[in-house]
Amino acid sequence: MTHLRELLRFPASGFNAGPVAEDIYDWQATLLGPPSSPYEGGIFFISIRFPPEYPFRPPIVSWKTPILHPNIYKPRVFHPLLVTATWRVGAACQLLQALHDMLLHPKVEEEDNYLADVALMCVLEPERFKKEARLMTKAHAMN
């Protein structure tokens, strides 16, 4: 899989990924909480399953580490890149970068989130959101 070679040749800061055991289509990834975000210092585990039709269909991404985020309702993740209708053929590292960036810039529009109450908190009470997200990060992603 050329995407694995790309990740190994050009490692990125903020995330890492690779196959689990012998199955080239079953990956585990880790995302580091971005600096200056409520997730800073956290390590978040993600499972990525590439379908046989990849790269013409998006992978299935499952979030494993508890997190307070409007686009993540463990294990489901909402990101336009993961929707078949809006998927564009791209490298795994682009997807991981997009997920990492999502931690800095949550999607809070009504149709873009799983947790409407958390999206509202992001918009109407940003300091409360940051405080609660930091607490959850410390409790689940910093051990």
MDTraj code that builds the backbone (N, CA, C; nanometers):
import mdtraj as md
import numpy as np

residues = "MET THR HIS LEU ARG GLU LEU LEU ARG PHE PRO ALA SER GLY PHE ASN ALA GLY PRO VAL ALA GLU ASP ILE TYR ASP TRP GLN ALA THR LEU LEU GLY PRO PRO SER SER PRO TYR GLU GLY GLY ILE PHE PHE ILE SER ILE ARG PHE PRO PRO GLU TYR PRO PHE ARG PRO PRO ILE VAL SER TRP LYS THR PRO ILE LEU HIS PRO ASN ILE TYR LYS PRO ARG VAL PHE HIS PRO LEU LEU VAL THR ALA THR TRP ARG VAL GLY ALA ALA CYS GLN LEU LEU GLN ALA LEU HIS ASP MET LEU LEU HIS PRO LYS VAL GLU GLU GLU ASP ASN TYR LEU ALA ASP VAL ALA LEU MET CYS VAL LEU GLU PRO GLU ARG PHE LYS LYS GLU ALA ARG LEU MET THR LYS ALA HIS ALA MET ASN".split()
xyz = np.array([
    [0.0850, -0.1178, 0.0000],
    [0.0000, 0.0000, 0.0000],
    [0.0894, 0.1239, 0.0000],
    [0.0763, 0.2042, -0.1011],
    [0.1644, 0.3200, -0.1161],
    [0.1480, 0.4211, -0.0032],
    [0.0301, 0.4268, 0.0589],
    [0.0067, 0.5229, 0.1661],
    [0.0912, 0.4905, 0.2885],
    [0.1112, 0.3643, 0.3155],
    [0.1962, 0.3241, 0.4267],
    [0.3397, 0.3664, 0.3990],
    [0.3867, 0.3424, 0.2783],
    [0.5231, 0.3839, 0.2433],
    [0.5383, 0.5350, 0.2585],
    [0.4363, 0.6098, 0.2176],
    [0.4417, 0.7560, 0.2287],
    [0.4527, 0.7987, 0.3750],
    [0.3725, 0.7377, 0.4622],
    [0.3785, 0.7712, 0.6046],
    [0.5148, 0.7383, 0.6646],
    [0.5719, 0.6266, 0.6228],
    [0.7015, 0.5873, 0.6768],
    [0.8144, 0.6760, 0.6234],
    [0.8050, 0.7180, 0.4984],
    [0.9083, 0.8022, 0.4386],
    [0.9003, 0.9457, 0.4883],
    [0.7790, 0.9951, 0.5101],
    [0.7594, 1.1344, 0.5502],
    [0.6755, 1.1406, 0.6773],
    [0.7325, 1.1043, 0.7910],
    [0.6536, 1.1062, 0.9149],
    [0.6058, 1.2485, 0.9471],
    [0.4864, 1.2569, 0.9985],
    [0.4270, 1.3868, 1.0306],
    [0.4290, 1.4092, 1.1794],
    [0.4314, 1.5345, 1.2177],
    [0.4178, 1.5627, 1.3598],
    [0.2692, 1.5683, 1.3909],
    [0.2324, 1.5143, 1.5016],
    [0.0925, 1.5180, 1.5410],
    [0.0178, 1.3884, 1.5238],
    [0.0688, 1.2971, 1.4418],
    [0.0013, 1.1688, 1.4255],
    [0.0975, 1.0640, 1.3737],
    [0.0574, 0.9401, 1.3946],
    [0.1347, 0.8250, 1.3501],
    [0.0344, 0.7145, 1.3209],
    [0.0651, 0.6293, 1.2245],
    [-0.0275, 0.5211, 1.1908],
    [0.0472, 0.4084, 1.1221],
    [-0.0131, 0.2921, 1.1282],
    [0.0416, 0.1773, 1.0589],
    [-0.0489, 0.0575, 1.0757],
    [-0.0202, -0.0468, 0.9994],
    [-0.1047, -0.1664, 1.0049],
    [-0.0964, -0.2379, 1.1392],
    [-0.2061, -0.3027, 1.1726],
    [-0.2117, -0.3871, 1.2910],
    [-0.1766, -0.5284, 1.2446],
    [-0.0755, -0.5858, 1.3026],
    [-0.0319, -0.7220, 1.2684],
    [-0.0084, -0.7358, 1.1184],
    [-0.0642, -0.8386, 1.0584],
    [-0.0371, -0.8709, 0.9183],
    [-0.1370, -0.8099, 0.8201],
    [-0.2472, -0.7567, 0.8701],
    [-0.3549, -0.7087, 0.7825],
    [-0.3265, -0.5659, 0.7372],
    [-0.2904, -0.5492, 0.6118],
    [-0.2547, -0.4186, 0.5573],
    [-0.3737, -0.3229, 0.5518],
    [-0.4966, -0.3750, 0.5621],
    [-0.6155, -0.2899, 0.5558],
    [-0.6677, -0.2491, 0.6937],
    [-0.6090, -0.3014, 0.7991],
    [-0.6504, -0.2707, 0.9353],
    [-0.5368, -0.1947, 1.0035],
    [-0.5587, -0.0655, 1.0297],
    [-0.4547, 0.0197, 1.0871],
    [-0.4962, 0.0707, 1.2240],
    [-0.3958, 0.1052, 1.3023],
    [-0.4165, 0.1804, 1.4251],
    [-0.3396, 0.3102, 1.4095],
    [-0.4005, 0.4186, 1.4533],
    [-0.3358, 0.5492, 1.4462],
    [-0.3395, 0.6140, 1.5835],
    [-0.2445, 0.7009, 1.6069],
    [-0.2453, 0.7849, 1.7263],
    [-0.2378, 0.9296, 1.6819],
    [-0.3182, 1.0113, 1.7441],
    [-0.3141, 1.1553, 1.7214],
    [-0.2700, 1.2200, 1.8512],
    [-0.1778, 1.3131, 1.8411],
    [-0.1358, 1.3906, 1.9575],
    [-0.2213, 1.5158, 1.9637],
    [-0.2678, 1.5465, 2.0834],
    [-0.3485, 1.6679, 2.0981],
    [-0.2675, 1.7891, 2.0562],
    [-0.3211, 1.8722, 1.9674],
    [-0.2468, 1.9877, 1.9173],
    [-0.2165, 2.0890, 2.0274],
    [-0.0999, 2.1525, 2.0197],
    [-0.0685, 2.2600, 2.1153],
    [-0.1751, 2.3695, 2.1088],
    [-0.1965, 2.4341, 2.2207],
    [-0.2941, 2.5433, 2.2324],
    [-0.4370, 2.4978, 2.2088],
    [-0.4636, 2.3699, 2.2289],
    [-0.6004, 2.3190, 2.2200],
    [-0.6335, 2.2544, 2.3540],
    [-0.7607, 2.2298, 2.3815],
    [-0.7945, 2.1622, 2.5073],
    [-0.7457, 2.0174, 2.5101],
    [-0.6962, 1.9679, 2.3964],
    [-0.6490, 1.8296, 2.3861],
    [-0.4973, 1.8202, 2.3973],
    [-0.4308, 1.9330, 2.4191],
    [-0.2847, 1.9362, 2.4260],
    [-0.2329, 1.8375, 2.5306],
    [-0.1345, 1.7597, 2.4922],
    [-0.0759, 1.6608, 2.5819],
    [-0.1444, 1.5260, 2.5791],
    [-0.2579, 1.5175, 2.5131],
    [-0.3307, 1.3912, 2.5057],
    [-0.2841, 1.3055, 2.3887],
    [-0.2999, 1.1759, 2.4052],
    [-0.2728, 1.0802, 2.2981],
    [-0.4040, 1.0068, 2.2726],
    [-0.4516, 1.0166, 2.1480],
    [-0.5810, 0.9619, 2.1109],
    [-0.5615, 0.8476, 2.0118],
    [-0.6259, 0.7352, 2.0409],
    [-0.6132, 0.6162, 1.9568],
    [-0.7324, 0.6048, 1.8631],
    [-0.7020, 0.5693, 1.7391],
    [-0.8015, 0.5592, 1.6334],
    [-0.7782, 0.4302, 1.5577],
    [-0.8857, 0.3669, 1.5173],
    [-0.8789, 0.2480, 1.4334],
    [-0.9232, 0.2887, 1.2924],
    [-0.8490, 0.2436, 1.1920],
    [-0.8820, 0.2755, 1.0534],
    [-0.8920, 0.1447, 0.9761],
    [-1.0053, 0.1234, 0.9128],
    [-1.0262, 0.0038, 0.8304],
    [-1.0462, 0.0479, 0.6857],
    [-0.9526, 0.0095, 0.6001],
    [-0.9617, 0.0431, 0.4583],
    [-1.0456, -0.0621, 0.3873],
    [-1.1464, -0.0189, 0.3106],
    [-1.2299, -0.1160, 0.2384],
    [-1.1540, -0.1702, 0.1168],
    [-1.1968, -0.2834, 0.0641],
    [-1.1312, -0.3384, -0.0556],
    [-1.1342, -0.2405, -0.1739],
    [-1.2329, -0.1504, -0.1774],
    [-1.2450, -0.0544, -0.2873],
    [-1.1572, 0.0701, -0.2682],
    [-1.0837, 0.0753, -0.1578],
    [-0.9951, 0.1896, -0.1336],
    [-0.8916, 0.1960, -0.2449],
    [-0.8608, 0.3091, -0.2995],
    [-0.8864, 0.4451, -0.2522],
    [-1.0115, 0.5104, -0.3103],
    [-1.0995, 0.4324, -0.3708],
    [-1.2186, 0.4909, -0.4313],
    [-1.3337, 0.5042, -0.3324],
    [-1.3220, 0.4436, -0.2163],
    [-1.4171, 0.4601, -0.1055],
    [-1.3390, 0.4974, 0.0191],
    [-1.3971, 0.5784, 0.1064],
    [-1.3237, 0.6215, 0.2262],
    [-1.3068, 0.5076, 0.3267],
    [-1.2049, 0.5175, 0.4085],
    [-1.1887, 0.4180, 0.5149],
    [-1.2934, 0.4396, 0.6243],
    [-1.3088, 0.3393, 0.7068],
    [-1.3974, 0.3482, 0.8231],
    [-1.3079, 0.3826, 0.9419],
    [-1.3375, 0.4943, 1.0053],
    [-1.2561, 0.5430, 1.1168],
    [-1.3360, 0.5281, 1.2452],
    [-1.2744, 0.4660, 1.3452],
    [-1.3362, 0.4511, 1.4772],
    [-1.2463, 0.5160, 1.5815],
    [-1.3029, 0.6069, 1.6593],
    [-1.2298, 0.6765, 1.7643],
    [-1.2332, 0.5894, 1.8888],
    [-1.1198, 0.5594, 1.9468],
    [-1.1123, 0.4670, 2.0607],
    [-1.0999, 0.5370, 2.1961],
    [-1.0357, 0.6510, 2.2014],
    [-1.0116, 0.7211, 2.3276],
    [-1.1270, 0.8172, 2.3565],
    [-1.1841, 0.8133, 2.4774],
    [-1.2904, 0.9083, 2.5098],
    [-1.2420, 1.0526, 2.4909],
    [-1.3298, 1.1350, 2.4335],
    [-1.2970, 1.2748, 2.4045],
    [-1.4266, 1.3554, 2.4026],
    [-1.4181, 1.4812, 2.4416],
    [-1.5316, 1.5721, 2.4298],
    [-1.5092, 1.6539, 2.3031],
    [-1.5881, 1.6244, 2.2010],
    [-1.5738, 1.6908, 2.0710],
    [-1.7058, 1.6761, 1.9955],
    [-1.7541, 1.7833, 1.9328],
    [-1.8852, 1.7744, 1.8665],
    [-1.8896, 1.6790, 1.7473],
    [-1.7756, 1.6478, 1.6887],
    [-1.7723, 1.5630, 1.5697],
    [-1.7375, 1.4183, 1.6008],
    [-1.7228, 1.3874, 1.7282],
    [-1.6835, 1.2524, 1.7667],
    [-1.7796, 1.2019, 1.8734],
    [-1.8482, 1.0950, 1.8403],
    [-1.9352, 1.0262, 1.9340],
    [-1.8871, 0.8828, 1.9335],
    [-1.7932, 0.8561, 2.0246],
    [-1.7193, 0.7303, 2.0268],
    [-1.8099, 0.6126, 1.9958],
    [-1.7781, 0.5327, 1.8972],
    [-1.6561, 0.5352, 1.8165],
    [-1.6706, 0.6135, 1.6868],
    [-1.7878, 0.6727, 1.6601],
    [-1.8114, 0.7364, 1.5303],
    [-1.7421, 0.8725, 1.5203],
    [-1.6972, 0.9034, 1.3988],
    [-1.6322, 1.0306, 1.3701],
    [-1.7020, 1.0922, 1.2499],
    [-1.7405, 1.2189, 1.2609],
    [-1.7940, 1.2870, 1.1435],
    [-1.6869, 1.3779, 1.0868],
    [-1.6560, 1.3570, 0.9624],
    [-1.5705, 1.4482, 0.8857],
    [-1.6102, 1.4317, 0.7396],
    [-1.6231, 1.5419, 0.6658],
    [-1.6637, 1.5300, 0.5247],
    [-1.5765, 1.4345, 0.4442],
    [-1.4505, 1.4225, 0.4780],
    [-1.3636, 1.3298, 0.4055],
    [-1.4070, 1.1847, 0.4207],
    [-1.4812, 1.1538, 0.5252],
    [-1.5212, 1.0160, 0.5520],
    [-1.6567, 0.9791, 0.4918],
    [-1.7220, 1.0740, 0.4284],
    [-1.8517, 1.0505, 0.3669],
    [-1.8296, 1.0121, 0.2207],
    [-1.8869, 0.9003, 0.1802],
    [-1.8657, 0.8504, 0.0443],
    [-1.8955, 0.9569, -0.0611],
    [-2.0014, 1.0327, -0.0425],
    [-2.0407, 1.1331, -0.1423],
    [-1.9385, 1.2460, -0.1555],
    [-1.8638, 1.2751, -0.0499],
    [-1.7670, 1.3857, -0.0554],
    [-1.6219, 1.3377, -0.0495],
    [-1.6021, 1.2075, -0.0453],
    [-1.4667, 1.1510, -0.0420],
    [-1.3947, 1.1833, -0.1717],
    [-1.2690, 1.2262, -0.1585],
    [-1.1847, 1.2407, -0.2763],
    [-1.0651, 1.1502, -0.2545],
    [-1.0229, 1.0907, -0.3610],
    [-0.9103, 0.9987, -0.3513],
    [-0.7926, 1.0752, -0.2940],
    [-0.7407, 1.0260, -0.1838],
    [-0.6297, 1.0935, -0.1198],
    [-0.5503, 0.9962, -0.0361],
    [-0.4416, 1.0434, 0.0140],
    [-0.3524, 0.9607, 0.0936],
    [-0.4015, 0.9525, 0.2381],
    [-0.3631, 0.8454, 0.3036],
    [-0.3990, 0.8260, 0.4442],
    [-0.3457, 0.9408, 0.5295],
    [-0.2274, 0.9910, 0.4959],
    [-0.1717, 1.0989, 0.5770],
    [-0.2557, 1.2261, 0.5652],
    [-0.3228, 1.2489, 0.4516],
    [-0.4117, 1.3646, 0.4382],
    [-0.5333, 1.3499, 0.5289],
    [-0.5849, 1.2285, 0.5379],
    [-0.6978, 1.2028, 0.6262],
    [-0.6566, 1.2234, 0.7715],
    [-0.5424, 1.1690, 0.8099],
    [-0.4955, 1.1855, 0.9478],
    [-0.4702, 1.3322, 0.9799],
    [-0.4146, 1.4055, 0.8856],
    [-0.3929, 1.5486, 0.9070],
    [-0.5261, 1.6199, 0.9248],
    [-0.6263, 1.5830, 0.8469],
    [-0.7590, 1.6446, 0.8586],
    [-0.8211, 1.6152, 0.9953],
    [-0.8054, 1.4919, 1.0446],
    [-0.8583, 1.4570, 1.1774],
    [-0.7842, 1.5333, 1.2861],
    [-0.6520, 1.5458, 1.2714],
    [-0.5716, 1.6220, 1.3672],
    [-0.6161, 1.7684, 1.3672],
    [-0.6356, 1.8261, 1.2486],
    [-0.6799, 1.9649, 1.2377],
    [-0.8194, 1.9840, 1.2962],
    [-0.9031, 1.8800, 1.2873],
    [-1.0389, 1.8871, 1.3403],
    [-1.0370, 1.9099, 1.4918],
    [-0.9306, 1.8651, 1.5581],
    [-0.9207, 1.8892, 1.7017],
    [-0.9024, 2.0382, 1.7311],
    [-0.8411, 2.1101, 1.6389],
    [-0.8252, 2.2553, 1.6546],
    [-0.9479, 2.3328, 1.6082],
    [-1.0158, 2.2797, 1.5079],
    [-1.1272, 2.3508, 1.4456],
    [-1.2479, 2.2579, 1.4315],
    [-1.3235, 2.2381, 1.5403],
    [-1.4410, 2.1514, 1.5329],
    [-1.5426, 2.2058, 1.4331],
    [-1.6135, 2.1152, 1.3705],
    [-1.7211, 2.1528, 1.2790],
    [-1.8485, 2.1622, 1.3623],
    [-1.9061, 2.2818, 1.3699],
    [-2.0190, 2.3038, 1.4604],
    [-2.1508, 2.3324, 1.3887],
    [-2.1501, 2.3307, 1.2571],
    [-2.2754, 2.3498, 1.1845],
    [-2.3676, 2.2316, 1.2141],
    [-2.4968, 2.2542, 1.2093],
    [-2.5963, 2.1545, 1.2485],
    [-2.5779, 2.0200, 1.1777],
    [-2.5508, 2.0209, 1.0492],
    [-2.5387, 1.8965, 0.9734],
    [-2.4003, 1.8327, 0.9848],
    [-2.3075, 1.8982, 1.0536],
    [-2.1691, 1.8513, 1.0593],
    [-2.1292, 1.7869, 1.1911],
    [-2.2233, 1.7656, 1.2817],
    [-2.1808, 1.7134, 1.4117],
    [-2.2726, 1.6017, 1.4595],
    [-2.2186, 1.5219, 1.5508],
    [-2.2955, 1.4158, 1.6156],
    [-2.3563, 1.4639, 1.7468],
    [-2.2895, 1.5577, 1.8112],
    [-2.3314, 1.6016, 1.9433],
    [-2.3695, 1.7492, 1.9396],
    [-2.4973, 1.7754, 1.9182],
    [-2.5450, 1.9128, 1.9043],
    [-2.5202, 1.9941, 2.0311],
    [-2.5362, 1.9314, 2.1480],
    [-2.5154, 2.0052, 2.2723],
    [-2.3690, 2.0476, 2.2877],
    [-2.2759, 1.9647, 2.2452],
    [-2.1338, 1.9998, 2.2527],
    [-2.1017, 2.1076, 2.1487],
    [-2.1632, 2.0978, 2.0308],
    [-2.1431, 2.2013, 1.9283],
    [-2.1933, 2.3370, 1.9792],
    [-2.3082, 2.3373, 2.0435],
    [-2.3609, 2.4623, 2.1004],
    [-2.2681, 2.5166, 2.2085],
    [-2.2143, 2.4278, 2.2908],
    [-2.1217, 2.4710, 2.3942],
    [-1.9977, 2.5354, 2.3309],
    [-1.9482, 2.4775, 2.2214],
    [-1.8322, 2.5348, 2.1505],
    [-1.8600, 2.6780, 2.1066],
    [-1.9810, 2.7012, 2.0592],
    [-2.0170, 2.8316, 2.0044],
    [-2.0554, 2.9300, 2.1145],
    [-2.1429, 2.8859, 2.2063],
    [-2.1998, 2.9783, 2.3051],
    [-2.1197, 2.9893, 2.4345],
    [-2.0471, 2.8820, 2.4689],
    [-1.9695, 2.8811, 2.5934],
    [-1.8309, 2.8228, 2.5681],
    [-1.7498, 2.8906, 2.4865],
    [-1.6211, 2.8323, 2.4479],
    [-1.5279, 2.8029, 2.5663],
    [-1.5292, 2.8867, 2.6680],
    [-1.4411, 2.8624, 2.7836],
    [-1.4849, 2.7375, 2.8611],
    [-1.6151, 2.7210, 2.8760],
    [-1.6671, 2.5999, 2.9417],
    [-1.6304, 2.4758, 2.8604],
    [-1.6472, 2.4843, 2.7282],
    [-1.6106, 2.3715, 2.6421],
    [-1.4625, 2.3357, 2.6606],
    [-1.3756, 2.4356, 2.6550],
    [-1.2311, 2.4103, 2.6687],
    [-1.1995, 2.3461, 2.8036],
    [-1.2623, 2.3958, 2.9090],
    [-1.2378, 2.3417, 3.0426],
    [-1.2822, 2.1953, 3.0513],
    [-1.4014, 2.1645, 3.0031],
    [-1.4521, 2.0272, 3.0092],
    [-1.3731, 1.9334, 2.9181],
    [-1.3339, 1.9828, 2.7999],
    [-1.2534, 1.9011, 2.7088],
    [-1.1156, 1.8722, 2.7699],
    [-1.0561, 1.9724, 2.8364],
    [-0.9266, 1.9517, 2.9042],
    [-0.9387, 1.8461, 3.0138],
    [-1.0452, 1.8552, 3.0918],
    [-1.0654, 1.7578, 3.1997],
    [-1.0788, 1.6165, 3.1435],
    [-1.1543, 1.6012, 3.0361],
    [-1.1718, 1.4682, 2.9765],
    [-1.0402, 1.4191, 2.9159],
    [-0.9646, 1.5084, 2.8560],
    [-0.8344, 1.4717, 2.7995],
    [-0.7422, 1.4230, 2.9104],
    [-0.7374, 1.4966, 3.0200],
    [-0.6510, 1.4549, 3.1322],
    [-0.6932, 1.3203, 3.1873],
    [-0.8233, 1.2975, 3.1944],
    [-0.8746, 1.1728, 3.2526],
    [-0.8531, 1.0507, 3.1617],
    [-0.8579, 1.0689, 3.0293],
    [-0.8589, 0.9531, 2.9392],
    [-0.7433, 0.9452, 2.8410],
    [-0.6759, 1.0559, 2.8148],
    [-0.5740, 1.0548, 2.7073],
    [-0.4345, 1.0872, 2.7571],
    [-0.4172, 1.0990, 2.8879],
    [-0.2859, 1.1381, 2.9397],
    [-0.2290, 1.0364, 3.0394],
    [-0.2688, 0.9116, 3.0291],
    [-0.2177, 0.8109, 3.1227],
    [-0.0960, 0.7433, 3.0682],
])
top = md.Topology()
chain = top.add_chain()
for i, resn in enumerate(residues, 1):
    res = top.add_residue(resn, chain, resSeq=i)
    for name in ("N", "CA", "C"):
        top.add_atom(name, md.element.get_by_symbol(name[0]), res)
traj = md.Trajectory(xyz[None], top)
